[in-house]
Amino acid sequence: MPLVDGESTGSFVTRLAARHGQSVSHLLATVGEGRSAADVDPGESELYLNAAARQRLALLARRPLAQLTRALTSLRDEHLLPDGSGAPAYKWPWRPLSGFLVHGCALCAARHGVLDPVWLIRPDPWHICVRHGRFHDNSREDRISYIDLSPGPHVIQAERRRLRLVGAGPVGRLLVADAFGVLAHEAVRLPRLGSSRTTPLRLLPIAVRVATRMARLERHRLEHRLQPDEHQHWRDQAARDLGWQLGAALAAWSRQHPPLRRRQADPAQRWQQLPGAPHRDVPEMASVDKLTCVPWEVLARNGPRPYG
């Protein structure tokens, strides 16, 4: 059974049942005991298992458990159901317990021999395929399941830079979230996430630019090498380079990240570890608004749902 990186468990089980000519409910009965919403749609909700049911699913799929959990995010330990009595169990609620279900790239799936629709589980309700230049989101618009980014290569370049930041460790992901938060400051006067389907495409290039600038300050801060005068100089330089609107928002953000008391630390280790205040944790499925430390509202007001 081909695996697709980042696929939701519900999407994978739906494909697995179809391959064996079974209903999803029949297949789940062999995985464990549980409850599911009536007529569950893998594009609407995620399937969750406990450790024993996860092991059974790996046997059914004929895949090593480590390989399965590497591809299917919701099967990782962080997202498992409580063991309870230890008997295999599953739960398929009305809505994902965390994260968003986003259309998977059909071209990426086809490279793995998968021709059925694939749903990904993501911390934010959009996904950019840099290989094929497509923007996917959690919209239920069947006629337009993706947006072609070939007319906007700068967005794909920004996404590659974002992936490098996020891949450097938890701090990179936090800085990207903070950058989106900075862009939501009233002084910046940009549309907020959630105001339209394509807002992430408009904000991403400048958000990555802001996050990269933040990273220069944060690396020194986490290495306990940031001096108060350097902190002030960074704010002044940001205002000169980016304009007073962004400079004001970045100054407000930097006050949440003051210099730390000086002590010895391994720079590489500090960048990989979870930072202290103002950030406390980096859950795998936490969205931008759950990660950012900025004190103002990040989401659009009165939106139909988070991020539109």
N, C-alpha and C positions, 0 to 999 in steps of 0.2 A: 504494500500500500504506500504510494508515494507520500512524502511529507513535504509540507510547505512551511517555511520558517515564519513564526508568528501567528499561525492559524489558530483560530479558536477551537476549543475541544468540541463544542457542539457542531461546528462545521466539519471537523474531521470525522466524528462519529456518524454524521449524516452521510458522508461519502462512503465510509466503511460499510454501513448498512446497505447502501445502494449497490455496492460492489458484490455483496453476498446475497443480493436479492431478498433482503429482509426489511421489515419495518424498523424504524429507529427504536420503538418501544420494545420490540422483540429482542433486538441486540442488547439494549440496556438491561433487560431481564437477566442476561447472562453475565453482565458486568457487576450487578449488585442490586440491592433494594433501594427504592427511593421514590421521590415524587417529582412530577414535572407538570408544568402548566399545560393546559389543553392546547393541542395543535401548535406545539413549540416550533418557532421559526428560528433557524440558526442565525438569521440576520437580525433578530430582535433580542435574543438573550443568550447567555453563556451557560454551559454545562460544567458542573463542579463534581469532583470525586474525592473520596478519602483515599488513604494510602493503599488499602487492600483492593479497592476497585481499580485504582490506577494500575496496579500490578496485573490484574485480570485484563484490562484493556491492552496492555503491552503484549500479553500472550495472544489475544485475539488478533492484534495487528501484526504479530510476528516481528516485533521490533524490540531491540534492547531498551530497557527502561530509560537509561541515560540518554539515548538517542531520541526517544519520544519526548522526554521532558525538555530537551534542548530546543525542539521545534515547537512544541505546544506550551505556550507560556502559562496557561492556567493549570497545568499539571505540576508546576513547580511547588516545592514545599510551602512557600508563602501563601499559596492559594488553595491548599487542600482543605477539605472539610475535616472537622474533628473526628478522631477515630471512633469515639463512642464505645460500643461493645467490641469493636475490632472487626465486625462483619463488613464485607464490601458494601458501600453505600454511595448513592449519587443524589444530586439535587439539581433541578433545572428550573430556576425561578422565572418570574415574569420578565425581570430585567437583570442585566449583569450586576453582580455585587460590586464590581469596580471596573473601571475602564470603559471603552466604547467599541462597538463592533463596526468595522470599516470594510468596505469592499476591498478584496485583494486584487492585485494586478493579474488579469487573465493571461497576459503574455508570460509573466513569471511562472504562473501555475502550469501553463502549457509546456514550458521548458522541462518540467518535472513529470510530464505525461498526464497532467490533471486537466481535464476539459470541463469539469463541473464547476459551478460557481464556488468561490472560496471566500470566507469571511475571516478577517484578522481581528484579534483583540489587541487594542492599542490604548495607551494612557491618554491620548488626545484623539478627538474625533476626526482626524485626517491623517493621511499617509501619502508621502511622495515617493514614487518609484523612480529612483535616479537612473536605473538601467534603461527604462523605456520612456522616461519623461512624462509620467502621468500622475495627476493629482486625484486621489481617491478620498472619499469621506463617508460619513454615516448617513448621507442623504438617501431617502427611499425613492428618489427619482429614477425610474427604470430606464427612461429614454436616454438619459445622460449619466452613465455610471462612473465616468471619469472625465477629467479635463486635460486636454492635450497641452503640454507645456513647451512644445517645440518653438512657439513664438516668443517664449520668455525664458531663454537659457539661463538668465541671471538667477532665476528662482532655483533651478537645479543646482547651480554652483553654490548658492547659499545653503541648500539642503546638504550638500556634501560637506561644507564647512561645519554645519550644525552637527552632523554625524561624527565628525572628528572631535568636536568639543565634548559631545555626550560620551563618546568612546573613551575619553581620557579618564573617566571616573565619575563618581556621583556629583562632584563639584561642578563639572561641566554641564550636567543636566539642570542643576539648580540655577546656574548662571543664565542658561537659555530661558528658563521660566521667569527669572528676575528681569531679563531683557524685555520680554513681552509685558511684564508688569510695568516697567518704566514707560513703555509706549502707550500704556493706558492712562498715564498721568494727564490731568486736564490741561496742563500747559502745552503738551505735545500736539494736541488737536488732531489726532489720527483716529480712524474708525477702530472701535474696540472689537476684539474677538467676539463672534456671535452676531455681529450686525449684518453679515451676509455670508454666503457660502464661500466666496472667494477671498474674504478678508485675510486669512492666513497667508495667501499667496502675495498679497500686497505688503504685509508686515514682515514676512520672514527675512528678506534680504537685510532690512535695517535692523531687525532684532538680532541677527547673527553678528552684524557689525558692532552693535552695542555690547553683546555678550563677549565678543573678542576683546573689546576695550576693558570690560569689567575683569576679564581673566588676568590681565596684566597686573591690576591692583590686587585681586584676590590671591594670586599666587604669592606675592610678597607678604600679604597679610597672614596667610596660613603658614608661611615659613617663618613667621615672627620677625620679619625684616622690614616691616612697614613703619616708617617714622611719621609723626604728626604733620611735619612740613611737606613730606612726600604725598601724604593723603590730601592736603589742601592743594598742592600743585596739580594733582591728578584731576581734581574737580575743576580747577581753573582751565586746564588744558582741554578738558572735555567740552566746556562751554565755548571755547574759542574754535574748536574743530567742528563741533556738531551743531552749534547754534544755541542761543540762550534757552530755548524751549526744552531741548533735550538735556542741556546742561543743568537746568533747574531740577528736572526729574532725576538725573543721575546724582546730583548733590543730595537729594532726599534719600535715594537708595544707599549712597555711601555712608550716610549717618547710621544706617542699620548695620554697617560693616566697619566698625572702628578698628584702629590698630590694636593688636593683641599684645599682651605683656611678653617681653622678650624672653625666650628660652631656646634651648637647643632642640632641633627637630630634624627628622629626615625629610627633605623636601618632597621626594617622590612619594613617600608614605603618606605625608599630610594631604597631598592632592588626591590620593586614592581613598582615604578614610572619610567617613561622614564628618562634616564640620560641626562645630558647636553652634551657639547662638549667632545669628537669629534663626538658623535652620536646624531642625531637630531630627528629621528623618527623610528618607527618599524612597517611599514605597514604589514598587515596580509599576503599578497601575495608577499612580497619582498624576492628575492632570496639572496643567500649568497653574491654574488658580489655587490648587492645593499645595504646590511647591513654593511659590514665590513668597518672599518675605515683605513685599511692599505693603504699606498700610492702607492703600486705596483699592477701590474696586477694579478688578481686572476684566470681569465679564461685562458684556453689554447689558444694560438695564432693560428690563421688560422683554427680554428675548424669549422666543418660544421654548427653547431648551438651551443648555450650556453650549456655547460656540455655534448656535444655530443648527 
